C-alpha cells in the first residue's frame, strides 16, 4: 500500500519542475502574461498524480483555461496593488518542502530524488508559489465586500429542492474537566537525567539525534527521527517555541518542560516565520498512587456538580488543567472548529463513555489514552440527531451555500468583463477547444 501511495505521489513531485523532454512553445498570451506548453504539461502531471483529472475529454484545454484565469487575476492584482508578501510565499514554500519530506521520508531523500539541494528546490518553488498566492489574493479581493442578508438566506432556502438538501449526521456537544496527576520530583529528575545522557551522547557524536529519537522519543514524530516539520510560533506551546526559535543550526537545546513532558530540541532549518526542528520527548510516568489521587479528585468534583454546589462550567474553570477548554466551560471543539462534533470524530474511551450517556449526564472519572494519559470527566451537553438540513437548525450551512453561489456569480461576471478588455491570443491547436468561458477565442 505504501508503494502505491508513493507511486501516485511521484508525478506530483515531478510537476514542480519543468520537464526536460517537453519541447516548449508559447500556447497563449494574455495581456503581458505568457503560458507555455510545459506549464500545461506540468499541471497535467500534478492533477494526474492527485487523481484530479477532469471528466472532460479535453483535459489540457481545462488546464489551459485555469491558467488563463490565473494570469488574468495576476494582471489585475498588479493594477489594483493587491500584494502577496514574501513572508506568505516563504511560509507556503516551507509547507510544500515539508510535504515532500513527509512523502519521501527525509530531506536527504528529497534531495536525492530531485538531484538538487533543498535550497535549490526552495528557490525554484518561489515563483510558481507567488503566482498561485497572488491569484488567490486577487480572487478574495474581488469578492471581499459580498454580503448576504437574512431575507436572502430565507429566499434561497425556499427555492432549494427538498431532495437536494444535505444530510446532517448525528452531532454532539461535549464538555470536559481534565486533571493532570501530580508528578513526583524524583520522577522529574529521572527524566531530566535521561535527557542529559542523550544530549551528551549527541554532543560527543557517540549517537545521532535521529537514532535516539527513533529509539526513545514518546511522540508520533519518533519514526521520522523526531522531525516535526515547518511550524510557526503559534502552532507550538510557548515554552517550546521560545527555545525552538532561538536555536542555532545543529545545536541541541537545554531541557524544555511543557505540558506534554520534557524535550530536547535540535534546529533543522528556518524559513521565514517558520522553523523545522526535531525533538526527543520523554513523559514522566504516573504511578498507581498518583493515578488514584487524580481519579479521586475528579470524583469529588463530580459530586460537587451532582449536588449543585458548582455548575460543570464553573468546575471546569476552577479545576480543569486543560488550557484549551477550561475557559469556555470545558466545551470540546471538533476538527471543523465547531462545538457540534460528528460521531465519527469521537474515538476511543471518550466514544465508549458517550455511548452510555444521555443529555445532561456527567460521566464517571476515566482515563483517555491520547499519546499521554488524560484523566477526565465529561458531560454530554447536547445531542443533535441526524436529519435533512433545515433553516432552523442549520442556518450557517445555507448562509455559506448562498455566499459561495454569490462569489461564483461575481467571479464569472468579472472574468467575462476582463476577457473583453484584455489582449488574448491562443495557439491554433486550442482554438476549437470547448471552454467554459467563450471570450478566450477572439
JOJOUR-V175840 format. One record per helix or strand of 2 or more residues. SS is the DSSP state (@ for helix, = for strand). FROM is the first residue (numbers start at 0). LEN is the number of residues. If there is no record, write none. Layout:
ss: <SS	SS>
from: <FROM	FROM>
len: <LEN	LEN>
This chain:
ss: <@	=	=	@	@	@	@	@	@	@	=	=	@	@	@	=	@	@	=	=	=	@	@	@	=	@	@	=	=	=	@	=	@	@>
from: <1	25	32	36	58	85	106	117	149	161	166	170	184	208	219	226	232	237	255	260	273	287	311	325	340	342	347	365	372	386	394	423	427	437>
len: <13	5	4	13	21	19	8	26	10	3	2	9	19	8	5	5	3	7	3	11	9	20	8	3	2	3	8	4	12	2	27	3	3	3>
